[in-house]
Amino acid sequence: MINLLLGEFSFINFRKDEFEELQIQIDNLSLKNQILSALNFYLKSQPWFLQSLTRFYNGKIPEIIC
């Protein structure tokens, strides 16, 4: 299960069987930037994940807000 924090209290969940559970909860601004950088790299390196996001939002890639 991959949980993305979108906005202050919203979560989007995705399941991919071959990956372990990953939960991202962001409290600190510096940590937010590090996690967003890592997430950006992850999205580029895992096309299935970006495709899941795109399908979930009816073809529109969501903006990640922190």
Biopython code that builds the backbone (N, CA, C, O; Angstrom):
import numpy as np
from Bio.PDB.StructureBuilder import StructureBuilder

atoms = [
    (1, "MET", "N", (0.863, -1.173, 0.000)),
    (1, "MET", "CA", (0.000, 0.000, 0.000)),
    (1, "MET", "C", (0.904, 1.229, 0.000)),
    (1, "MET", "O", (1.828, 1.328, 0.807)),
    (2, "ILE", "N", (0.639, 2.141, -0.888)),
    (2, "ILE", "CA", (1.391, 3.390, -0.918)),
    (2, "ILE", "C", (0.408, 4.500, -0.608)),
    (2, "ILE", "O", (-0.599, 4.659, -1.298)),
    (3, "ASN", "N", (0.699, 5.267, 0.433)),
    (3, "ASN", "CA", (-0.168, 6.363, 0.837)),
    (3, "ASN", "C", (0.506, 7.679, 0.483)),
    (3, "ASN", "O", (1.622, 7.948, 0.928)),
    (4, "LEU", "N", (-0.167, 8.502, -0.317)),
    (4, "LEU", "CA", (0.352, 9.824, -0.656)),
    (4, "LEU", "C", (-0.432, 10.851, 0.130)),
    (4, "LEU", "O", (-1.661, 10.800, 0.187)),
    (5, "LEU", "N", (0.272, 11.768, 0.726)),
    (5, "LEU", "CA", (-0.380, 12.860, 1.437)),
    (5, "LEU", "C", (-0.637, 13.964, 0.424)),
    (5, "LEU", "O", (0.303, 14.575, -0.086)),
    (6, "LEU", "N", (-1.895, 14.221, 0.133)),
    (6, "LEU", "CA", (-2.274, 15.273, -0.801)),
    (6, "LEU", "C", (-3.060, 16.311, -0.028)),
    (6, "LEU", "O", (-4.179, 16.044, 0.409)),
    (7, "GLY", "N", (-2.493, 17.479, 0.146)),
    (7, "GLY", "CA", (-3.121, 18.473, 0.985)),
    (7, "GLY", "C", (-2.849, 18.145, 2.442)),
    (7, "GLY", "O", (-1.973, 17.332, 2.737)),
    (8, "GLU", "N", (-3.571, 18.753, 3.341)),
    (8, "GLU", "CA", (-3.251, 18.598, 4.758)),
    (8, "GLU", "C", (-3.741, 17.277, 5.339)),
    (8, "GLU", "O", (-3.049, 16.681, 6.165)),
    (9, "PHE", "N", (-4.920, 16.803, 4.929)),
    (9, "PHE", "CA", (-5.488, 15.625, 5.566)),
    (9, "PHE", "C", (-5.919, 14.528, 4.593)),
    (9, "PHE", "O", (-6.449, 13.506, 5.030)),
    (10, "SER", "N", (-5.710, 14.709, 3.294)),
    (10, "SER", "CA", (-6.206, 13.749, 2.306)),
    (10, "SER", "C", (-5.155, 12.709, 1.966)),
    (10, "SER", "O", (-3.974, 13.031, 1.840)),
    (11, "PHE", "N", (-5.574, 11.484, 1.822)),
    (11, "PHE", "CA", (-4.671, 10.406, 1.437)),
    (11, "PHE", "C", (-5.223, 9.691, 0.219)),
    (11, "PHE", "O", (-6.432, 9.503, 0.084)),
    (12, "ILE", "N", (-4.316, 9.295, -0.669)),
    (12, "ILE", "CA", (-4.684, 8.420, -1.784)),
    (12, "ILE", "C", (-3.892, 7.145, -1.592)),
    (12, "ILE", "O", (-2.685, 7.198, -1.354)),
    (13, "ASN", "N", (-4.541, 6.013, -1.690)),
    (13, "ASN", "CA", (-3.894, 4.720, -1.441)),
    (13, "ASN", "C", (-3.805, 3.900, -2.724)),
    (13, "ASN", "O", (-4.758, 3.831, -3.500)),
    (14, "PHE", "N", (-2.634, 3.274, -2.935)),
    (14, "PHE", "CA", (-2.436, 2.375, -4.065)),
    (14, "PHE", "C", (-1.787, 1.104, -3.545)),
    (14, "PHE", "O", (-0.928, 1.144, -2.664)),
    (15, "ARG", "N", (-2.208, -0.023, -4.101)),
    (15, "ARG", "CA", (-1.630, -1.296, -3.692)),
    (15, "ARG", "C", (-0.871, -1.888, -4.868)),
    (15, "ARG", "O", (-1.378, -1.933, -5.989)),
    (16, "LYS", "N", (0.340, -2.339, -4.605)),
    (16, "LYS", "CA", (1.129, -3.065, -5.594)),
    (16, "LYS", "C", (1.742, -4.233, -4.848)),
    (16, "LYS", "O", (2.566, -4.035, -3.955)),
    (17, "ASP", "N", (1.351, -5.452, -5.204)),
    (17, "ASP", "CA", (1.672, -6.646, -4.418)),
    (17, "ASP", "C", (3.158, -6.840, -4.165)),
    (17, "ASP", "O", (3.544, -7.283, -3.083)),
    (18, "GLU", "N", (4.006, -6.515, -5.150)),
    (18, "GLU", "CA", (5.422, -6.813, -4.953)),
    (18, "GLU", "C", (6.154, -5.767, -4.112)),
    (18, "GLU", "O", (7.352, -5.907, -3.868)),
    (19, "PHE", "N", (5.458, -4.727, -3.668)),
    (19, "PHE", "CA", (6.090, -3.702, -2.840)),
    (19, "PHE", "C", (5.561, -3.786, -1.409)),
    (19, "PHE", "O", (4.392, -4.100, -1.185)),
    (20, "GLU", "N", (6.428, -3.503, -0.454)),
    (20, "GLU", "CA", (5.995, -3.484, 0.939)),
    (20, "GLU", "C", (5.217, -2.200, 1.209)),
    (20, "GLU", "O", (5.248, -1.271, 0.403)),
    (21, "GLU", "N", (4.543, -2.151, 2.309)),
    (21, "GLU", "CA", (3.753, -0.975, 2.664)),
    (21, "GLU", "C", (4.659, 0.226, 2.901)),
    (21, "GLU", "O", (5.661, 0.142, 3.611)),
    (22, "LEU", "N", (4.282, 1.343, 2.291)),
    (22, "LEU", "CA", (5.040, 2.585, 2.447)),
    (22, "LEU", "C", (4.055, 3.663, 2.871)),
    (22, "LEU", "O", (3.082, 3.927, 2.165)),
    (23, "GLN", "N", (4.297, 4.281, 4.002)),
    (23, "GLN", "CA", (3.420, 5.348, 4.467)),
    (23, "GLN", "C", (4.244, 6.618, 4.614)),
    (23, "GLN", "O", (5.280, 6.627, 5.279)),
    (24, "ILE", "N", (3.776, 7.681, 3.990)),
    (24, "ILE", "CA", (4.476, 8.955, 4.062)),
    (24, "ILE", "C", (3.606, 9.927, 4.847)),
    (24, "ILE", "O", (2.505, 10.277, 4.421)),
    (25, "GLN", "N", (4.100, 10.347, 5.971)),
    (25, "GLN", "CA", (3.429, 11.376, 6.745)),
    (25, "GLN", "C", (4.449, 12.486, 6.954)),
    (25, "GLN", "O", (5.537, 12.253, 7.482)),
    (26, "ILE", "N", (4.089, 13.688, 6.536)),
    (26, "ILE", "CA", (5.051, 14.776, 6.484)),
    (26, "ILE", "C", (4.686, 15.834, 7.529)),
    (26, "ILE", "O", (3.578, 16.370, 7.518)),
    (27, "ASP", "N", (5.630, 16.130, 8.433)),
    (27, "ASP", "CA", (5.381, 17.129, 9.459)),
    (27, "ASP", "C", (6.253, 18.369, 9.272)),
    (27, "ASP", "O", (5.797, 19.488, 9.506)),
    (28, "ASN", "N", (7.483, 18.178, 8.859)),
    (28, "ASN", "CA", (8.488, 19.222, 8.876)),
    (28, "ASN", "C", (8.774, 19.683, 7.449)),
    (28, "ASN", "O", (8.878, 18.850, 6.550)),
    (29, "LEU", "N", (8.903, 20.997, 7.220)),
    (29, "LEU", "CA", (9.071, 21.546, 5.874)),
    (29, "LEU", "C", (10.297, 20.988, 5.174)),
    (29, "LEU", "O", (10.231, 20.662, 3.989)),
    (30, "SER", "N", (11.413, 20.871, 5.881)),
    (30, "SER", "CA", (12.625, 20.314, 5.285)),
    (30, "SER", "C", (12.392, 18.859, 4.877)),
    (30, "SER", "O", (12.810, 18.432, 3.801)),
    (31, "LEU", "N", (11.728, 18.112, 5.739)),
    (31, "LEU", "CA", (11.422, 16.722, 5.447)),
    (31, "LEU", "C", (10.473, 16.628, 4.256)),
    (31, "LEU", "O", (10.605, 15.734, 3.421)),
    (32, "LYS", "N", (9.516, 17.553, 4.180)),
    (32, "LYS", "CA", (8.597, 17.584, 3.042)),
    (32, "LYS", "C", (9.374, 17.672, 1.737)),
    (32, "LYS", "O", (9.105, 16.926, 0.795)),
    (33, "ASN", "N", (10.341, 18.589, 1.685)),
    (33, "ASN", "CA", (11.111, 18.775, 0.459)),
    (33, "ASN", "C", (11.903, 17.527, 0.100)),
    (33, "ASN", "O", (11.985, 17.158, -1.071)),
    (34, "GLN", "N", (12.485, 16.875, 1.100)),
    (34, "GLN", "CA", (13.236, 15.646, 0.840)),
    (34, "GLN", "C", (12.316, 14.546, 0.319)),
    (34, "GLN", "O", (12.666, 13.831, -0.620)),
    (35, "ILE", "N", (11.154, 14.414, 0.924)),
    (35, "ILE", "CA", (10.224, 13.372, 0.510)),
    (35, "ILE", "C", (9.663, 13.670, -0.871)),
    (35, "ILE", "O", (9.514, 12.760, -1.688)),
    (36, "LEU", "N", (9.348, 14.936, -1.144)),
    (36, "LEU", "CA", (8.841, 15.279, -2.472)),
    (36, "LEU", "C", (9.893, 15.014, -3.545)),
    (36, "LEU", "O", (9.556, 14.575, -4.644)),
    (37, "SER", "N", (11.156, 15.275, -3.239)),
    (37, "SER", "CA", (12.227, 14.977, -4.192)),
    (37, "SER", "C", (12.307, 13.471, -4.437)),
    (37, "SER", "O", (12.427, 13.022, -5.576)),
    (38, "ALA", "N", (12.240, 12.705, -3.357)),
    (38, "ALA", "CA", (12.289, 11.240, -3.487)),
    (38, "ALA", "C", (11.060, 10.728, -4.243)),
    (38, "ALA", "O", (11.170, 9.831, -5.079)),
    (39, "LEU", "N", (9.902, 11.295, -3.950)),
    (39, "LEU", "CA", (8.675, 10.885, -4.624)),
    (39, "LEU", "C", (8.743, 11.208, -6.110)),
    (39, "LEU", "O", (8.309, 10.409, -6.939)),
    (40, "ASN", "N", (9.285, 12.376, -6.453)),
    (40, "ASN", "CA", (9.444, 12.754, -7.852)),
    (40, "ASN", "C", (10.323, 11.742, -8.582)),
    (40, "ASN", "O", (9.996, 11.319, -9.691)),
    (41, "PHE", "N", (11.431, 11.355, -7.964)),
    (41, "PHE", "CA", (12.316, 10.341, -8.546)),
    (41, "PHE", "C", (11.575, 9.010, -8.690)),
    (41, "PHE", "O", (11.678, 8.338, -9.717)),
    (42, "TYR", "N", (10.830, 8.642, -7.653)),
    (42, "TYR", "CA", (10.097, 7.373, -7.643)),
    (42, "TYR", "C", (9.051, 7.339, -8.764)),
    (42, "TYR", "O", (8.910, 6.336, -9.464)),
    (43, "LEU", "N", (8.321, 8.453, -8.921)),
    (43, "LEU", "CA", (7.290, 8.506, -9.964)),
    (43, "LEU", "C", (7.906, 8.347, -11.345)),
    (43, "LEU", "O", (7.330, 7.694, -12.214)),
    (44, "LYS", "N", (9.078, 8.945, -11.549)),
    (44, "LYS", "CA", (9.741, 8.841, -12.853)),
    (44, "LYS", "C", (10.291, 7.444, -13.087)),
    (44, "LYS", "O", (10.362, 6.992, -14.229)),
    (45, "SER", "N", (10.681, 6.753, -12.019)),
    (45, "SER", "CA", (11.297, 5.437, -12.182)),
    (45, "SER", "C", (10.278, 4.288, -12.126)),
    (45, "SER", "O", (10.624, 3.147, -12.431)),
    (46, "GLN", "N", (9.048, 4.573, -11.745)),
    (46, "GLN", "CA", (8.013, 3.531, -11.630)),
    (46, "GLN", "C", (6.798, 3.917, -12.476)),
    (46, "GLN", "O", (5.834, 4.467, -11.943)),
    (47, "PRO", "N", (6.825, 3.642, -13.785)),
    (47, "PRO", "CA", (5.734, 4.075, -14.661)),
    (47, "PRO", "C", (4.358, 3.551, -14.241)),
    (47, "PRO", "O", (3.353, 4.235, -14.433)),
    (48, "TRP", "N", (4.308, 2.327, -13.662)),
    (48, "TRP", "CA", (3.001, 1.783, -13.253)),
    (48, "TRP", "C", (2.335, 2.684, -12.217)),
    (48, "TRP", "O", (1.110, 2.809, -12.194)),
    (49, "PHE", "N", (3.155, 3.322, -11.343)),
    (49, "PHE", "CA", (2.600, 4.149, -10.280)),
    (49, "PHE", "C", (1.991, 5.423, -10.857)),
    (49, "PHE", "O", (0.886, 5.821, -10.487)),
    (50, "LEU", "N", (2.729, 6.056, -11.771)),
    (50, "LEU", "CA", (2.219, 7.264, -12.410)),
    (50, "LEU", "C", (0.983, 6.943, -13.247)),
    (50, "LEU", "O", (0.045, 7.740, -13.290)),
    (51, "GLN", "N", (0.969, 5.789, -13.908)),
    (51, "GLN", "CA", (-0.207, 5.378, -14.678)),
    (51, "GLN", "C", (-1.408, 5.164, -13.758)),
    (51, "GLN", "O", (-2.536, 5.493, -14.126)),
    (52, "SER", "N", (-1.171, 4.615, -12.563)),
    (52, "SER", "CA", (-2.262, 4.431, -11.599)),
    (52, "SER", "C", (-2.828, 5.777, -11.171)),
    (52, "SER", "O", (-4.044, 5.952, -11.089)),
    (53, "LEU", "N", (-1.932, 6.736, -10.896)),
    (53, "LEU", "CA", (-2.390, 8.078, -10.524)),
    (53, "LEU", "C", (-3.216, 8.686, -11.647)),
    (53, "LEU", "O", (-4.275, 9.267, -11.409)),
    (54, "THR", "N", (-2.725, 8.547, -12.870)),
    (54, "THR", "CA", (-3.391, 9.143, -14.018)),
    (54, "THR", "C", (-4.777, 8.537, -14.217)),
    (54, "THR", "O", (-5.742, 9.257, -14.474)),
    (55, "ARG", "N", (-4.876, 7.214, -14.098)),
    (55, "ARG", "CA", (-6.181, 6.560, -14.234)),
    (55, "ARG", "C", (-7.130, 6.993, -13.114)),
    (55, "ARG", "O", (-8.314, 7.233, -13.349)),
    (56, "PHE", "N", (-6.593, 7.090, -11.889)),
    (56, "PHE", "CA", (-7.416, 7.456, -10.743)),
    (56, "PHE", "C", (-8.052, 8.834, -10.937)),
    (56, "PHE", "O", (-9.183, 9.068, -10.509)),
    (57, "TYR", "N", (-7.321, 9.738, -11.581)),
    (57, "TYR", "CA", (-7.805, 11.103, -11.788)),
    (57, "TYR", "C", (-8.349, 11.314, -13.193)),
    (57, "TYR", "O", (-8.319, 12.432, -13.708)),
    (58, "ASN", "N", (-8.849, 10.246, -13.821)),
    (58, "ASN", "CA", (-9.468, 10.335, -15.146)),
    (58, "ASN", "C", (-8.559, 11.016, -16.160)),
    (58, "ASN", "O", (-8.990, 11.890, -16.912)),
    (59, "GLY", "N", (-7.304, 10.606, -16.169)),
    (59, "GLY", "CA", (-6.378, 11.109, -17.170)),
    (59, "GLY", "C", (-5.659, 12.383, -16.799)),
    (59, "GLY", "O", (-4.816, 12.850, -17.565)),
    (60, "LYS", "N", (-5.960, 12.965, -15.646)),
    (60, "LYS", "CA", (-5.286, 14.189, -15.222)),
    (60, "LYS", "C", (-4.321, 13.847, -14.100)),
    (60, "LYS", "O", (-4.706, 13.212, -13.118)),
    (61, "ILE", "N", (-3.079, 14.260, -14.237)),
    (61, "ILE", "CA", (-2.088, 13.998, -13.195)),
    (61, "ILE", "C", (-2.309, 15.023, -12.075)),
    (61, "ILE", "O", (-2.295, 16.227, -12.331)),
    (62, "PRO", "N", (-2.514, 14.551, -10.830)),
    (62, "PRO", "CA", (-2.807, 15.473, -9.729)),
    (62, "PRO", "C", (-1.584, 16.261, -9.296)),
    (62, "PRO", "O", (-0.449, 15.807, -9.444)),
    (63, "GLU", "N", (-1.828, 17.426, -8.768)),
    (63, "GLU", "CA", (-0.767, 18.235, -8.185)),
    (63, "GLU", "C", (-0.608, 17.788, -6.737)),
    (63, "GLU", "O", (-1.595, 17.648, -6.015)),
    (64, "ILE", "N", (0.627, 17.565, -6.315)),
    (64, "ILE", "CA", (0.869, 17.130, -4.939)),
    (64, "ILE", "C", (1.111, 18.380, -4.110)),
    (64, "ILE", "O", (2.063, 19.121, -4.350)),
    (65, "ILE", "N", (0.247, 18.607, -3.137)),
    (65, "ILE", "CA", (0.278, 19.829, -2.333)),
    (65, "ILE", "C", (0.713, 19.489, -0.917)),
    (65, "ILE", "O", (0.200, 18.547, -0.313)),
    (66, "CYS", "N", (1.652, 20.248, -0.391)),
    (66, "CYS", "CA", (2.078, 20.051, 0.990)),
    (66, "CYS", "C", (1.995, 21.370, 1.727)),
    (66, "CYS", "O", (2.311, 21.435, 2.915)),
]
sb = StructureBuilder()
sb.init_structure("model")
sb.init_model(0)
sb.init_chain("A")
sb.init_seg("    ")
for serial, (resi, resn, name, xyz) in enumerate(atoms, 1):
    if name == "N":
        sb.init_residue(resn, " ", resi, " ")
    sb.init_atom(name, np.array(xyz, "f"), 0.0, 1.0, " ", f" {name:<3s}", serial, name[0])
structure = sb.get_structure()
